[in-house]
């Protein structure tokens, strides 16, 4: 139940020629406290509740528990979330043994594109496509819980 991932800014839309899946996502936070975030997400036609703990010093690893819930429950819980529900499209691109998840944000976060890569361990190596830019793994400004409260358009 430990999530290990790296985050990168995306420098071009070349990934649109490479993706294998695409989903619309709406997500909000019942709690955006960095010690324990509680997220509600609708991804396509499925609902999820996720609890995340504080990250490691490197920002690469942290506790994550996620459970699928009924779509109707997720829709109801989204209405209870803190201000700042995030809207994005997630694209998945295979590279080597990994899948890169690229989030293209819109609404108040329009213009922000972030890629996440889940790893087996913190030292796992990845094949980086040329459209992956600066790593922002440990930069809290790029956490979804942060941008839900501090939209990219206001930076």
C-alpha positions as CSV (number, residue, x, y, z in Angstrom):
1,X,0.0,0.0,0.0
2,X,3.0,2.3,-0.7
3,X,2.7,4.4,-3.8
4,X,6.1,5.0,-5.5
5,X,6.0,7.5,-8.3
6,X,7.9,10.3,-10.1
7,X,6.2,13.4,-11.6
8,X,7.4,15.5,-14.6
9,X,6.2,18.4,-16.5
10,X,5.3,17.7,-20.1
11,X,7.0,19.8,-22.7
12,X,5.0,18.9,-25.9
13,X,1.8,17.2,-27.1
14,X,3.8,14.4,-28.8
15,X,2.3,11.9,-26.4
16,X,-1.0,12.3,-28.2
17,X,0.5,10.2,-31.0
18,X,1.5,7.4,-28.5
19,X,-1.3,7.0,-25.9
20,X,-3.2,3.7,-25.5
21,X,-6.0,4.8,-23.2
22,X,-7.8,8.1,-22.3
23,X,-10.2,8.9,-19.5
24,X,-12.0,11.9,-18.2
25,X,-11.5,12.5,-14.5
26,X,-13.1,14.7,-11.9
27,X,-11.7,14.7,-8.4
28,X,-12.1,16.5,-5.2
29,X,-10.8,16.4,-1.7
30,X,-12.8,15.7,1.5
31,X,-9.5,16.6,3.2
32,X,-6.5,18.2,1.6
33,X,-4.4,18.1,4.8
34,X,-0.9,16.9,3.6
35,X,-0.7,14.5,6.5
36,X,-3.8,12.6,5.2
37,X,-5.5,13.5,2.0
38,X,-8.9,12.0,1.3
39,X,-9.8,12.1,-2.4
40,X,-12.9,11.3,-4.3
41,X,-12.5,10.5,-8.0
42,X,-14.7,9.7,-10.9
43,X,-12.7,8.2,-13.7
44,X,-14.8,7.4,-16.7
45,X,-17.8,5.5,-15.3
46,X,-16.2,4.4,-12.0
47,X,-15.9,6.0,-8.6
48,X,-13.0,5.8,-6.1
49,X,-12.1,6.9,-2.7
50,X,-8.4,7.3,-1.9
51,X,-6.5,8.1,1.3
52,X,-2.9,9.2,1.0
53,X,-0.4,9.7,3.8
54,X,2.6,12.1,4.0
55,X,5.3,11.5,1.5
56,X,8.9,10.4,2.2
57,X,11.7,12.9,2.3
58,X,12.3,12.4,-1.4
59,X,8.6,12.8,-2.2
60,X,8.7,9.6,-4.3
61,X,7.0,7.2,-1.8
62,X,3.9,7.5,0.3
63,X,1.1,5.5,1.8
64,X,-1.9,5.1,-0.5
65,X,-5.2,3.2,0.0
66,X,-7.8,3.2,-2.7
67,X,-11.1,1.5,-3.1
68,X,-13.6,1.5,-5.9
69,X,-17.0,2.8,-4.9
70,X,-20.4,3.1,-6.7
71,X,-20.5,5.9,-9.2
72,X,-23.6,7.3,-7.5
73,X,-21.7,7.4,-4.2
74,X,-18.7,9.2,-5.8
75,X,-21.0,11.7,-7.4
76,X,-22.6,12.4,-4.0
77,X,-19.3,12.6,-2.2
78,X,-17.9,15.0,-4.8
79,X,-20.6,17.5,-3.7
80,X,-19.2,17.4,-0.1
81,X,-15.6,18.1,-1.2
82,X,-13.6,21.2,-0.5
83,X,-13.8,24.0,-3.0
84,X,-11.7,23.3,-6.1
85,X,-12.8,20.1,-7.9
86,X,-10.2,19.2,-10.5
87,X,-11.1,18.4,-14.1
88,X,-8.6,16.6,-16.3
89,X,-8.1,14.1,-19.1
90,X,-5.7,11.3,-18.4
91,X,-3.7,9.7,-21.2
92,X,-1.7,6.5,-20.7
93,X,1.5,5.8,-22.6
94,X,3.5,2.6,-22.3
95,X,7.3,3.0,-22.1
96,X,9.4,-0.1,-21.4
97,X,8.0,-1.8,-18.3
98,X,6.1,1.3,-17.1
99,X,3.0,3.2,-17.9
100,X,3.2,7.0,-18.0
101,X,0.0,8.7,-16.9
102,X,-0.3,12.2,-18.5
103,X,-2.9,14.5,-16.9
104,X,-4.1,17.4,-19.1
105,X,-5.9,19.8,-16.8
106,X,-8.6,22.2,-17.7
107,X,-11.0,24.6,-16.0
108,X,-9.0,26.6,-13.4
109,X,-5.9,24.6,-14.1
110,X,-6.0,24.9,-17.9
111,X,-2.5,24.9,-19.4
112,X,-1.0,22.5,-16.9
113,X,0.2,19.1,-18.1
114,X,1.8,16.6,-15.6
115,X,3.1,13.1,-16.2
116,X,3.3,10.5,-13.4
117,X,5.2,7.2,-13.5
118,X,4.6,4.5,-10.9
119,X,7.7,2.6,-10.0
120,X,8.6,-0.7,-8.4
121,X,11.1,1.0,-6.0
122,X,12.6,4.4,-5.6
123,X,15.7,3.5,-7.6
124,X,13.7,2.0,-10.6
125,X,14.9,3.4,-13.9
126,X,12.6,4.6,-16.6
127,X,12.8,5.1,-20.3
128,X,12.1,8.9,-20.6
129,X,10.4,10.0,-23.8
130,X,11.7,13.3,-25.2
131,X,8.4,15.1,-24.2
132,X,9.1,14.6,-20.5
133,X,10.6,17.7,-19.0
134,X,11.6,18.9,-15.6
135,X,11.0,16.5,-12.7
136,X,8.6,18.0,-10.1
137,X,8.2,14.9,-7.8
138,X,9.0,16.7,-4.6
139,X,7.4,20.1,-5.5
140,X,4.2,20.4,-3.6
141,X,2.9,23.0,-6.1
142,X,2.3,20.2,-8.5
143,X,0.3,18.0,-6.1
144,X,-3.3,17.7,-7.1
145,X,-4.4,18.6,-3.6
146,X,-2.4,21.8,-3.9
147,X,-3.8,22.8,-7.3
148,X,-7.3,22.1,-6.2
149,X,-6.9,25.0,-3.6
150,X,-4.4,27.1,-5.7
151,X,-5.4,26.8,-9.3
152,X,-2.6,27.0,-12.0
153,X,-4.2,30.0,-13.6
154,X,-3.5,32.0,-10.4
155,X,0.3,31.3,-10.3
